[in-house]
Amino acid sequence: MDIVKQFEHRLKELGDIDFEYVFLKDADLKECRGCGACLEKGEEFCPLKDEKTDIFQKMVYADRVIFASPVYSLQVTALLKNRLDRLAYVFHRPCFFHKTFMPIVTQGVYGVEGVLKYLDKVARFWGFKPCPGLGLTVAWEKHCRLNSEKLIWR
């Protein structure tokens, strides 16, 4: 999270930019059941009633979207993966054309390139114009500080 805040600070130095954060850990977002109702009938037929639509609308109204995730088992976190699964219908009905997307991924040791590639592919399928992702290796110290010698830029 500190890395995204640093990125926000740098962007705000360039101009008047508003950020809105959505923390999936705090959202009411039920696990996708894989029922396919959103694909077959439409997303409004999803049987799960939670904050999925609210979060989706924030993405629709945003000019730019950033997904930030640490690498967990060579993939995004389970919370982010569930979010992507809950938006499976967007793979079939892309709607983010003319919007910019950027992933920010951190790793302890390994996996950032694969996760950046995965999120880039998702973004392209959804219609986004992806920016090169930002992958960072962080040191596993007491407060998980940035190790600038292992900074990875794509």
Contacts in CASP RR format, 6 or more apart in sequence:
PFRMAT RR
TARGET T0000
AUTHOR 0000-0000-0000
METHOD contacts of the structure
MODEL  1
MDIVKQFEHRLKELGDIDFEYVFLKDADLKECRGCGACLEKGEEFCPLKD
EKTDIFQKMVYADRVIFASPVYSLQVTALLKNRLDRLAYVFHRPCFFHKT
FMPIVTQGVYGVEGVLKYLDKVARFWGFKPCPGLGLTVAWEKHCRLNSEK
LIWR
1 68 0 8 1.000
2 146 0 8 1.000
3 68 0 8 1.000
3 104 0 8 1.000
3 106 0 8 1.000
3 134 0 8 1.000
3 136 0 8 1.000
3 138 0 8 1.000
3 146 0 8 1.000
4 21 0 8 1.000
4 66 0 8 1.000
4 68 0 8 1.000
4 104 0 8 1.000
7 66 0 8 1.000
7 104 0 8 1.000
7 134 0 8 1.000
8 17 0 8 1.000
8 19 0 8 1.000
11 17 0 8 1.000
11 19 0 8 1.000
12 19 0 8 1.000
20 58 0 8 1.000
20 62 0 8 1.000
22 55 0 8 1.000
22 58 0 8 1.000
24 77 0 8 1.000
24 79 0 8 1.000
24 80 0 8 1.000
24 82 0 8 1.000
24 83 0 8 1.000
25 79 0 8 1.000
27 50 0 8 1.000
27 51 0 8 1.000
27 55 0 8 1.000
28 50 0 8 1.000
28 51 0 8 1.000
29 50 0 8 1.000
29 51 0 8 1.000
29 52 0 8 1.000
29 55 0 8 1.000
29 79 0 8 1.000
29 82 0 8 1.000
29 83 0 8 1.000
29 86 0 8 1.000
30 48 0 8 1.000
30 50 0 8 1.000
30 52 0 8 1.000
31 82 0 8 1.000
32 48 0 8 1.000
32 82 0 8 1.000
32 85 0 8 1.000
32 86 0 8 1.000
32 88 0 8 1.000
33 47 0 8 1.000
33 48 0 8 1.000
34 85 0 8 1.000
34 88 0 8 1.000
35 47 0 8 1.000
36 88 0 8 1.000
37 45 0 8 1.000
37 46 0 8 1.000
37 47 0 8 1.000
38 45 0 8 1.000
38 46 0 8 1.000
38 88 0 8 1.000
38 89 0 8 1.000
39 88 0 8 1.000
39 89 0 8 1.000
39 92 0 8 1.000
42 89 0 8 1.000
43 53 0 8 1.000
43 56 0 8 1.000
43 89 0 8 1.000
46 52 0 8 1.000
46 86 0 8 1.000
48 86 0 8 1.000
52 86 0 8 1.000
52 87 0 8 1.000
55 83 0 8 1.000
56 87 0 8 1.000
59 65 0 8 1.000
59 96 0 8 1.000
60 95 0 8 1.000
60 96 0 8 1.000
62 99 0 8 1.000
63 99 0 8 1.000
63 100 0 8 1.000
64 99 0 8 1.000
64 100 0 8 1.000
64 101 0 8 1.000
64 102 0 8 1.000
65 96 0 8 1.000
65 99 0 8 1.000
65 100 0 8 1.000
65 101 0 8 1.000
65 102 0 8 1.000
65 128 0 8 1.000
66 101 0 8 1.000
66 102 0 8 1.000
66 103 0 8 1.000
66 104 0 8 1.000
67 76 0 8 1.000
67 80 0 8 1.000
67 101 0 8 1.000
67 102 0 8 1.000
67 103 0 8 1.000
67 104 0 8 1.000
67 119 0 8 1.000
68 103 0 8 1.000
68 104 0 8 1.000
68 105 0 8 1.000
68 106 0 8 1.000
69 76 0 8 1.000
69 77 0 8 1.000
69 80 0 8 1.000
69 103 0 8 1.000
69 104 0 8 1.000
69 105 0 8 1.000
69 106 0 8 1.000
69 115 0 8 1.000
69 119 0 8 1.000
70 77 0 8 1.000
70 105 0 8 1.000
70 106 0 8 1.000
70 107 0 8 1.000
70 108 0 8 1.000
71 105 0 8 1.000
71 106 0 8 1.000
71 107 0 8 1.000
71 108 0 8 1.000
71 110 0 8 1.000
71 111 0 8 1.000
71 112 0 8 1.000
71 115 0 8 1.000
72 78 0 8 1.000
74 110 0 8 1.000
74 111 0 8 1.000
74 114 0 8 1.000
74 115 0 8 1.000
75 81 0 8 1.000
75 115 0 8 1.000
75 118 0 8 1.000
76 84 0 8 1.000
76 105 0 8 1.000
76 115 0 8 1.000
76 118 0 8 1.000
76 119 0 8 1.000
84 122 0 8 1.000
87 126 0 8 1.000
90 96 0 8 1.000
90 125 0 8 1.000
90 126 0 8 1.000
91 125 0 8 1.000
91 126 0 8 1.000
94 125 0 8 1.000
94 126 0 8 1.000
94 127 0 8 1.000
95 126 0 8 1.000
95 127 0 8 1.000
96 123 0 8 1.000
96 126 0 8 1.000
96 127 0 8 1.000
96 128 0 8 1.000
97 127 0 8 1.000
97 128 0 8 1.000
98 129 0 8 1.000
99 127 0 8 1.000
99 128 0 8 1.000
99 129 0 8 1.000
100 128 0 8 1.000
100 129 0 8 1.000
100 130 0 8 1.000
100 131 0 8 1.000
101 123 0 8 1.000
101 126 0 8 1.000
101 128 0 8 1.000
101 129 0 8 1.000
101 130 0 8 1.000
101 131 0 8 1.000
102 130 0 8 1.000
102 131 0 8 1.000
102 132 0 8 1.000
102 133 0 8 1.000
102 134 0 8 1.000
103 115 0 8 1.000
103 116 0 8 1.000
103 119 0 8 1.000
103 120 0 8 1.000
103 123 0 8 1.000
103 130 0 8 1.000
103 133 0 8 1.000
103 134 0 8 1.000
104 133 0 8 1.000
104 134 0 8 1.000
104 135 0 8 1.000
104 136 0 8 1.000
105 112 0 8 1.000
105 115 0 8 1.000
105 116 0 8 1.000
105 119 0 8 1.000
105 133 0 8 1.000
105 134 0 8 1.000
105 135 0 8 1.000
105 136 0 8 1.000
106 112 0 8 1.000
106 135 0 8 1.000
106 136 0 8 1.000
106 137 0 8 1.000
106 138 0 8 1.000
107 115 0 8 1.000
107 135 0 8 1.000
107 136 0 8 1.000
107 137 0 8 1.000
107 138 0 8 1.000
108 137 0 8 1.000
108 138 0 8 1.000
108 139 0 8 1.000
108 140 0 8 1.000
109 137 0 8 1.000
112 135 0 8 1.000
112 136 0 8 1.000
112 137 0 8 1.000
112 152 0 8 1.000
113 152 0 8 1.000
113 154 0 8 1.000
116 133 0 8 1.000
116 135 0 8 1.000
116 154 0 8 1.000
119 133 0 8 1.000
120 130 0 8 1.000
120 133 0 8 1.000
123 130 0 8 1.000
124 130 0 8 1.000
132 153 0 8 1.000
132 154 0 8 1.000
133 154 0 8 1.000
134 153 0 8 1.000
134 154 0 8 1.000
135 152 0 8 1.000
135 153 0 8 1.000
135 154 0 8 1.000
136 146 0 8 1.000
136 150 0 8 1.000
136 151 0 8 1.000
136 152 0 8 1.000
137 147 0 8 1.000
137 150 0 8 1.000
137 151 0 8 1.000
137 152 0 8 1.000
138 144 0 8 1.000
138 145 0 8 1.000
138 146 0 8 1.000
138 147 0 8 1.000
139 145 0 8 1.000
139 146 0 8 1.000
139 147 0 8 1.000
139 150 0 8 1.000
END
